[in-house]
């Protein structure tokens, strides 16, 4: 797929995602306020009940900041869950039209997925800067130009990794009537083991090596850790290498699933 066509497909999807501007801003603002309130009252209750000054190595302000950042990062990583439409196209026979496209189906769908991220990127930039302004100097703690550049790289890898994780699961639709439950399970496991629900530092020390080896940490916790400067240069390089390794493995698995599923695809829908 040529870069020009890739950007054109992504641009079309971005314009479609922003076509309902009022709904976008209302939903974005209310969701952000709800996430902020949830993080604030949840961790306030935890600190009050424990009487501790630090929980999992975080102060109260640090945990609230982590929760807000990981929620915003999660939107960019997951996008609009456009990959869910892939299974539907297998069910109703819509996949057939891609057979005449002179481009890779994987590349075409990822271009659409990338274009749909524009609203989430706007929210990350706008609400992230707003929260930093609210917190003042504490909001900038650990954030430097170098960590920001590393964050962009880690966030890009996380988004590709999320798509690579979902791709073979969507391919199960060639044989199963519904993969929705599998996608829910993936989101649930990713949220727990990826540091979206709570920081990975809250897990037992013995579990941390396993969490670093699995792909889920690199979806949510790792980009936030890079941005806030809690990852060393060596840790950043190692983490990015692990994420890229998982992307290659999952891409290979997805290709095999789709190659086998394509043999049983009739194009008539289910």
C-alpha positions in Angstrom: 0.0 0.0 0.0 1.5 3.3 -1.1 2.1 6.0 1.6 -0.1 8.4 -0.4 -3.1 6.0 -0.5 -2.5 5.1 3.2 -2.7 8.8 4.2 -5.7 9.3 2.0 -7.6 6.5 3.7 -6.6 7.7 7.1 -7.7 11.3 6.2 -11.1 10.1 5.1 -11.7 8.2 8.3 -10.5 11.2 10.4 -13.0 13.5 8.7 -15.7 11.0 9.2 -14.8 10.6 12.9 -15.1 14.4 13.4 -18.3 14.9 11.4 -20.4 15.2 14.5 -18.6 17.9 16.4 -21.1 18.7 19.1 -21.4 15.1 20.1 -17.6 14.8 20.1 -17.1 17.7 22.5 -19.9 16.8 24.8 -18.9 13.2 25.0 -15.2 14.1 25.4 -15.8 16.6 28.2 -18.2 14.5 30.2 -16.0 11.4 29.9 -12.9 13.3 31.0 -14.7 14.8 34.0 -16.1 11.4 35.0 -12.7 9.8 34.8 -11.2 12.6 36.8 -13.9 12.4 39.5 -13.6 8.6 39.7 -9.8 8.7 40.1 -10.0 11.5 42.6 -12.6 9.9 44.9 -11.3 6.3 44.5 -7.7 7.1 45.5 -8.9 9.6 48.2 -10.8 6.7 49.8 -7.8 4.3 49.5 -5.5 6.8 51.1 -8.0 7.7 53.9 -8.6 4.0 54.6 -5.0 3.0 54.7 -3.6 6.1 56.4 -0.5 5.8 54.2 1.3 8.7 52.6 2.3 6.6 49.6 0.5 3.7 47.9 2.4 1.5 45.4 5.1 4.2 45.5 2.7 7.0 44.5 1.5 10.0 46.4 -2.2 10.8 46.1 -1.5 13.5 43.5 0.7 11.1 41.6 -1.9 8.4 41.5 -4.6 10.8 40.3 -2.2 12.1 37.6 -1.4 8.5 36.6 -5.1 7.5 36.4 -5.9 10.6 34.2 -3.0 10.0 31.9 -3.6 6.3 31.5 -7.2 7.0 30.7 -6.3 9.5 28.0 -3.6 7.2 26.6 -6.1 4.3 26.5 -8.3 6.2 24.2 -5.4 6.7 21.7 -4.3 3.1 22.0 -7.8 1.6 21.5 -9.1 4.3 19.2 -12.7 3.7 18.3 -12.3 -0.1 18.3 -12.7 0.0 14.5 -11.2 -3.5 14.3 -14.6 -4.8 15.6 -16.0 -4.0 12.2 -13.7 -6.6 10.6 -15.6 -9.5 12.2 -18.9 -8.0 11.0 -17.6 -7.8 7.5 -16.8 -11.5 7.7 -20.3 -12.3 9.0 -22.2 -10.4 6.3 -19.9 -11.0 3.4 -18.6 -7.5 3.2 -15.1 -8.8 3.2 -15.5 -9.7 -0.4 -15.1 -6.2 -1.7 -11.6 -6.0 -0.3 -10.6 -8.9 -2.6 -10.6 -6.6 -5.6 -8.7 -3.8 -3.8 -5.0 -3.7 -5.0 -3.9 -3.2 -1.4 -3.3 -5.3 1.7 -6.5 -5.7 3.7 -4.4 -5.4 6.9 -2.8 -2.1 5.8 -6.2 -0.7 4.6 -7.9 -1.4 7.9 -5.0 -0.1 10.0 -5.1 3.1 7.9 -8.8 3.5 8.8 -8.0 2.7 12.5 -5.3 5.3 12.5 -7.5 8.0 11.0 -10.2 7.3 13.6 -7.6 8.2 16.3 -7.7 11.9 15.6 -10.5 12.7 18.1 -8.6 10.7 20.8 -5.3 12.6 20.0 -7.1 15.9 20.3 -8.5 14.9 23.7 -5.1 13.6 24.9 -3.4 16.9 23.9 -6.2 19.2 25.2 -7.2 17.5 28.4 -3.6 16.5 29.2 -2.4 20.1 29.0 -5.4 21.2 31.0 -4.7 18.8 33.8 -1.0 19.9 33.8 -2.1 23.5 34.2 -4.5 22.6 37.0 -1.7 20.7 38.9 0.9 23.4 38.2 4.5 22.5 38.7 3.5 19.1 40.1 1.9 18.2 36.8 5.2 18.7 35.0 7.2 16.5 37.4 9.4 14.1 35.4 8.1 15.4 32.0 10.9 16.6 29.7 11.4 17.1 26.0 13.2 13.7 25.8 10.6 11.9 27.8 7.9 13.4 25.5 9.6 12.2 22.4 10.0 8.8 24.0 6.3 8.9 24.9 5.3 9.5 21.3 7.3 6.5 20.2 5.9 4.3 23.0 2.3 5.5 22.2 2.8 4.7 18.5 4.0 1.2 19.4 1.1 0.7 21.8 -1.4 1.5 19.1 0.1 -0.9 16.6 0.3 -3.6 19.3 -3.4 -3.1 20.2 -4.3 -3.6 16.6 -2.0 -6.6 16.3 -3.6 -8.2 19.4 -7.1 -7.7 18.0 -6.4 -8.8 14.5 -6.1 -12.6 15.0 -9.1 -12.5 17.4 -11.2 -10.9 14.7 -10.1 -13.6 12.3 -11.8 -16.2 14.6 -15.0 -14.9 13.0 -14.2 -17.2 10.0 -15.3 -20.1 12.2 -17.2 -18.7 15.2 -20.6 -16.9 15.1 -19.5 -14.2 17.6 -16.1 -12.9 18.7 -17.5 -10.1 20.8 -16.9 -12.1 24.0 -13.3 -12.6 23.0 -12.8 -8.9 22.5 -14.3 -8.1 25.9 -12.0 -10.6 27.5 -9.0 -9.0 25.7 -10.0 -5.6 26.9 -10.5 -6.9 30.5 -7.2 -8.7 30.6 -5.4 -5.8 29.0 -6.8 -3.3 31.5 -5.7 -5.4 34.5 -2.3 -6.6 33.3 -1.6 -3.4 31.3 -1.8 -1.0 34.2 -5.0 0.7 33.2 -7.0 -0.2 36.3 -4.2 0.3 38.8 -0.4 0.8 38.5 1.7 -2.3 37.9 3.7 -1.4 41.0 0.7 -2.5 43.1 1.2 -6.1 41.9 3.4 -8.5 44.0 7.1 -8.2 43.2 7.2 -11.7 41.8 4.6 -10.9 39.2 6.5 -7.9 37.7 9.0 -9.9 35.5 6.0 -11.7 34.0 4.1 -8.4 33.4 7.2 -7.0 31.7 7.4 -10.0 29.4 3.7 -10.0 28.4 2.5 -7.5 25.8 -0.2 -5.8 27.9 2.1 -3.5 29.9 3.2 -1.8 26.7 -0.4 -0.8 25.9 -1.0 1.6 28.8 1.5 1.7 31.7 4.6 1.9 29.6 3.8 5.0 27.6 2.7 6.8 30.8 5.9 5.7 32.6 8.0 7.0 29.8 6.2 10.3 29.8 6.6 10.8 33.5 10.3 9.9 33.5 10.0 6.8 35.7 11.7 4.6 33.0 15.4 4.7 32.4 16.9 4.9 29.0 17.9 1.2 29.1 14.4 0.4 30.3 12.9 2.4 27.5 14.9 0.7 24.8 14.2 -2.8 26.3 10.5 -2.0 26.6 10.2 -0.8 23.1 12.1 -3.9 21.8 9.7 -6.2 23.7 6.7 -4.3 22.2 8.0 -4.5 18.7 8.8 -8.2 19.2 5.2 -8.9 20.2 4.0 -6.9 17.2 6.0 -9.2 14.9 4.8 -12.3 16.6 1.2 -11.3 16.6 1.4 -10.2 13.0 2.7 -13.6 12.1 0.0 -15.4 14.1 -2.7 -13.1 12.6 -1.5 -13.8 9.0 -1.7 -17.6 9.6 -5.2 -17.3 11.1 -6.4 -15.2 8.2 -4.7 -17.5 5.6 -6.5 -20.5 7.1 -9.8 -18.6 7.5 -9.7 -17.3 3.9 -9.9 -20.9 2.7 -13.3 -21.4 4.3 -14.7 -18.0 3.5 -17.5 -18.2 1.0 -18.4 -14.5 0.6 -22.1 -15.1 1.1 -22.3 -14.0 4.7 -23.3 -16.2 7.7 
